[in-house]
Amino acid sequence: EYLAAFNKVLVPAADAFKPEFVLISAGFDPHLDDPLTGLAVSTAGFARLTAIVMEIAARHCGGRLVSALEGGYHLENLAASAVAHVKTLMEK
């Protein structure tokens, strides 16, 4: 559902808006193992969401992107998801 929302809502909105930079609020609360949210985003899913936002930044603003780490409540998966996010940022 997150991928669908990013692809069907966020990407078209960004394409219409044409941002001058992109800001990511990198919170990992939606992780499937997070004890408070009941959502189901995997660690690999966070990497894919990061890639989608990076594509937006590449297409509209020369890749200008800032990511601010927020949080999550399952510490092991918070760490793993943050690593996946940063690795994805470093790949492109």
N, CA, C and O of each residue as an XYZ file, in Angstrom:
368
protein
N       0.817     -1.191      0.000
C       0.000      0.000      0.000
C       0.867      1.264      0.000
O       0.534      2.257     -0.648
N       1.968      1.213      0.725
C       2.873      2.370      0.736
C       3.451      2.618     -0.649
O       3.483      3.755     -1.120
N       3.913      1.541     -1.306
C       4.459      1.705     -2.658
C       3.403      2.262     -3.603
O       3.694      3.135     -4.422
N       2.196      1.765     -3.491
C       1.115      2.263     -4.345
C       0.856      3.736     -4.072
O       0.674      4.515     -5.007
N       0.839      4.124     -2.811
C       0.612      5.536     -2.472
C       1.742      6.414     -3.004
O       1.488      7.491     -3.543
N       2.971      5.966     -2.856
C       4.090      6.753     -3.379
C       3.978      6.886     -4.895
O       4.137      7.978     -5.440
N       3.701      5.762     -5.580
C       3.666      5.781     -7.040
C       2.430      6.467     -7.612
O       2.515      7.126     -8.648
N       1.292      6.322     -6.953
C       0.041      6.859     -7.500
C      -0.310      8.245     -6.983
O      -1.089      8.960     -7.615
N       0.253      8.636     -5.843
C      -0.086      9.936     -5.261
C       1.139     10.842     -5.178
O       1.128     11.946     -5.723
N       2.189     10.391     -4.504
C       3.360     11.237     -4.292
C       4.066     11.596     -5.594
O       4.345     12.769     -5.842
N       4.353     10.610     -6.421
C       5.087     10.888     -7.668
C       4.321     11.856     -8.565
O       4.911     12.836     -9.019
N       3.028     11.631     -8.844
C       2.306     12.604     -9.664
C       2.227     13.999     -9.023
O       2.300     15.011     -9.720
N       2.078     14.042     -7.696
C       2.036     15.344     -7.022
C       3.376     16.057     -7.160
O       3.415     17.260     -7.421
N       4.454     15.339     -6.992
C       5.783     15.934     -7.145
C       6.029     16.359     -8.591
O       6.621     17.410     -8.839
N       5.578     15.550     -9.540
C       5.743     15.914    -10.949
C       4.978     17.195    -11.279
O       5.438     18.006    -12.082
N       3.833     17.372    -10.671
C       3.062     18.597    -10.900
C       3.693     19.783    -10.179
O       3.709     20.895    -10.708
N       4.208     19.554     -8.986
C       4.768     20.627     -8.163
C       6.173     21.046     -8.602
O       6.521     22.225     -8.536
N       6.976     20.082     -9.049
C       8.355     20.319     -9.485
C       9.183     20.992     -8.372
O       9.538     22.166     -8.483
N       9.485     20.244     -7.310
C      10.180     20.833     -6.165
C      11.589     21.305     -6.499
O      12.228     20.781     -7.411
N      12.070     22.301     -5.754
C      13.431     22.796     -5.903
C      14.400     21.993     -5.045
O      15.605     22.006     -5.297
N      13.894     21.304     -4.048
C      14.647     20.336     -3.258
C      13.638     19.404     -2.606
O      12.446     19.704     -2.547
N      14.124     18.279     -2.120
C      13.255     17.299     -1.480
C      13.749     17.082     -0.057
O      14.949     16.935      0.172
N      12.835     17.063      0.886
C      13.136     16.808      2.295
C      12.442     15.515      2.707
O      11.225     15.379      2.579
N      13.232     14.571      3.203
C      12.681     13.308      3.701
C      12.679     13.355      5.223
O      13.707     13.618      5.846
N      11.543     13.104      5.800
C      11.433     12.896      7.241
C      11.463     11.382      7.431
O      10.433     10.714      7.341
N      12.646     10.854      7.691
C      12.873      9.404      7.672
C      12.494      8.776      9.009
O      13.341      8.567      9.877
N      11.225      8.486      9.155
C      10.730      7.791     10.332
C      10.423      6.352      9.970
O       9.872      6.079      8.904
N      10.774      5.444     10.843
C      10.617      4.025     10.547
C       9.553      3.362     11.422
O       9.576      2.148     11.628
N       8.631      4.160     11.929
C       7.519      3.643     12.724
C       6.656      2.639     11.949
O       6.125      1.712     12.561
N       6.496      2.787     10.627
C       5.628      1.842      9.914
C       6.239      0.451      9.716
O       5.648     -0.391      9.040
N       7.413      0.205     10.299
C       8.040     -1.111     10.115
C       7.104     -2.213     10.588
O       6.376     -2.043     11.566
N       7.128     -3.330      9.897
C       6.204     -4.422     10.213
C       6.375     -4.969     11.625
O       5.435     -5.549     12.170
N       7.548     -4.801     12.233
C       7.763     -5.281     13.598
C       7.603     -4.190     14.653
O       7.808     -4.447     15.839
N       7.241     -2.982     14.240
C       7.088     -1.901     15.204
C       5.910     -2.218     16.133
O       4.821     -2.536     15.654
N       6.113     -2.137     17.449
C       5.054     -2.537     18.379
C       3.885     -1.558     18.494
O       2.853     -1.911     19.064
N       4.019     -0.360     17.975
C       2.965      0.638     18.168
C       2.083      0.893     16.953
O       0.942      1.329     17.107
N       2.582      0.633     15.753
C       1.838      1.107     14.591
C       0.952      0.076     13.915
O      -0.108      0.431     13.400
N       1.350     -1.182     13.899
C       0.543     -2.187     13.217
C       0.574     -2.060     11.709
O      -0.314     -2.574     11.028
N       1.579     -1.384     11.174
C       1.720     -1.248      9.726
C       2.701     -2.313      9.248
O       3.206     -3.079     10.068
N       2.978     -2.386      7.991
C       3.721     -3.556      7.505
C       4.765     -3.211      6.448
O       4.818     -3.860      5.404
N       5.586     -2.211      6.699
C       6.650     -1.891      5.753
C       7.896     -2.661      6.172
O       8.303     -2.608      7.333
N       8.494     -3.367      5.238
C       9.714     -4.119      5.527
C      10.930     -3.207      5.419
O      10.839     -2.084      4.924
N      12.049     -3.698      5.882
C      13.302     -2.948      5.746
C      13.595     -2.700      4.273
O      13.978     -1.592      3.898
N      13.420     -3.709      3.439
C      13.623     -3.539      1.996
C      12.613     -2.554      1.413
O      12.921     -1.828      0.467
N      11.419     -2.531      1.976
C      10.408     -1.573      1.523
C      10.837     -0.139      1.763
O      10.600      0.729      0.923
N      11.470      0.120      2.907
C      11.975      1.476      3.163
C      13.034      1.859      2.137
O      13.085      3.007      1.694
N      13.874      0.910      1.760
C      14.890      1.195      0.739
C      14.214      1.568     -0.581
O      14.643      2.506     -1.253
N      13.169      0.846     -0.951
C      12.459      1.138     -2.204
C      11.758      2.495     -2.142
O      11.757      3.234     -3.127
N      11.171      2.825     -1.009
C      10.541      4.138     -0.864
C      11.578      5.247     -0.975
O      11.322      6.291     -1.576
N      12.744      5.013     -0.393
C      13.843      5.981     -0.514
C      14.212      6.177     -1.974
O      14.395      7.308     -2.423
N      14.320      5.085     -2.716
C      14.682      5.173     -4.133
C      13.655      5.968     -4.930
O      14.021      6.739     -5.817
N      12.388      5.789     -4.626
C      11.341      6.544     -5.324
C      11.507      8.041     -5.078
O      11.408      8.841     -6.009
N      11.757      8.415     -3.834
C      11.925      9.833     -3.520
C      13.209     10.369     -4.158
O      13.250     11.520     -4.595
N      14.242      9.552     -4.211
C      15.473      9.979     -4.884
C      15.230     10.223     -6.375
O      15.790     11.152     -6.956
N      14.400      9.391     -6.982
C      14.061      9.574     -8.393
C      13.339     10.903     -8.607
O      13.574     11.594     -9.598
N      12.469     11.247     -7.680
C      11.787     12.546     -7.748
C      12.817     13.672     -7.701
O      12.774     14.595     -8.515
N      13.742     13.589     -6.745
C      14.765     14.625     -6.604
C      15.644     14.694     -7.843
O      15.993     15.787     -8.290
N      16.003     13.560     -8.399
C      16.841     13.546     -9.605
C      16.115     14.179    -10.788
O      16.718     14.909    -11.575
N      14.832     13.901    -10.907
C      14.053     14.384    -12.045
C      13.770     15.881    -11.979
O      13.708     16.547    -13.012
N      13.599     16.414    -10.770
C      13.117     17.791    -10.662
C      14.106     18.799    -10.101
O      13.960     19.997    -10.344
N      15.098     18.350     -9.365
C      15.931     19.354     -8.684
C      17.404     18.939     -8.593
O      18.086     19.223     -7.608
N      17.866     18.273     -9.628
C      19.279     17.938     -9.665
C      19.738     17.053     -8.523
O      20.915     17.067     -8.165
N      18.822     16.279     -7.944
C      19.161     15.367     -6.867
C      19.260     16.006     -5.497
O      19.644     15.346     -4.531
N      18.914     17.296     -5.397
C      18.991     17.963     -4.086
C      17.987     17.342     -3.129
O      16.776     17.402     -3.341
N      18.517     16.749     -2.083
C      17.694     15.994     -1.156
C      18.334     16.055      0.229
O      19.549     15.913      0.371
N      17.511     16.265      1.232
C      17.943     16.236      2.631
C      17.100     15.181      3.332
O      15.884     15.122      3.150
N      17.755     14.352      4.131
C      17.043     13.341      4.898
C      17.325     13.550      6.374
O      18.481     13.608      6.792
N      16.264     13.662      7.162
C      16.389     13.818      8.611
C      15.861     12.559      9.285
O      14.708     12.174      9.091
N      16.717     11.922     10.078
C      16.318     10.711     10.782
C      15.300     11.054     11.859
O      15.494     11.981     12.646
N      14.227     10.303     11.880
C      13.204     10.475     12.913
C      13.299      9.320     13.886
O      14.117      9.370     14.806
N      12.497      8.281     13.722
C      12.555      7.212     14.696
C      11.722      6.018     14.335
O      11.359      5.803     13.179
N      11.433      5.260     15.337
C      10.686      4.020     15.293
C      10.809      3.424     16.678
O      11.580      3.919     17.500
N      10.076      2.388     16.944
C      10.007      1.889     18.316
C      10.538      0.470     18.475
O      10.539     -0.066     19.583
N      10.983     -0.140     17.397
C      11.630     -1.452     17.469
C      13.085     -1.187     17.113
O      13.425     -1.042     15.939
N      13.938     -1.122     18.119
C      15.287     -0.588     17.923
C      16.112     -1.353     16.896
O      16.837     -0.732     16.119
N      16.027     -2.663     16.867
C      16.809     -3.429     15.887
C      16.365     -3.110     14.462
O      17.194     -2.922     13.572
N      15.062     -3.050     14.257
C      14.569     -2.760     12.911
C      14.685     -1.286     12.565
O      14.790     -0.938     11.389
N      14.668     -0.427     13.550
C      14.960      0.985     13.311
C      16.367      1.107     12.756
O      16.591      1.803     11.766
N      17.323      0.427     13.395
C      18.714      0.472     12.928
C      18.843     -0.125     11.528
O      19.496      0.461     10.664
N      18.229     -1.281     11.298
C      18.320     -1.934      9.992
C      17.679     -1.085      8.898
O      18.206     -0.992      7.790
N      16.560     -0.478      9.209
C      15.874      0.363      8.223
C      16.661      1.630      7.938
O      16.724      2.073      6.792
N      17.262      2.219      8.964
C      18.096      3.407      8.756
C      19.298      3.068      7.900
O      19.682      3.854      7.033
N      19.903      1.904      8.128
C      21.030      1.468      7.301
C      20.582      1.276      5.852
O      21.266      1.724      4.932
N      19.453      0.621      5.641
C      18.942      0.419      4.282
C      18.668      1.752      3.591
O      18.945      1.914      2.403
N      18.128      2.691      4.339
C      17.835      4.028      3.811
C      19.133      4.728      3.388
O      19.226      5.251      2.277
N      20.119      4.733      4.266
C      21.381      5.407      3.955
C      22.129      4.708      2.825
O      22.714      5.375      1.972
N      22.119      3.390      2.806
C      22.764      2.668      1.706
C      22.124      3.041      0.378
O      22.822      3.230     -0.619
N      20.819      3.146      0.359
C      20.128      3.529     -0.875
C      20.522      4.945     -1.275
O      20.748      5.221     -2.454
N      20.604      5.828     -0.312
C      21.022      7.203     -0.615
C      22.434      7.237     -1.204
O      22.738      8.073     -2.055
N      23.285      6.332     -0.752
C      24.670      6.311     -1.211
C      24.846      5.649     -2.570
O      25.860      5.870     -3.232
N      23.882      4.842     -2.999
C      24.001      4.090     -4.239
C      23.847      4.949     -5.487
O      24.386      4.602     -6.538
N      23.152      6.020     -5.399
C      22.835      6.780     -6.610
C      23.618      8.057     -6.679
O      23.473      8.819     -7.635
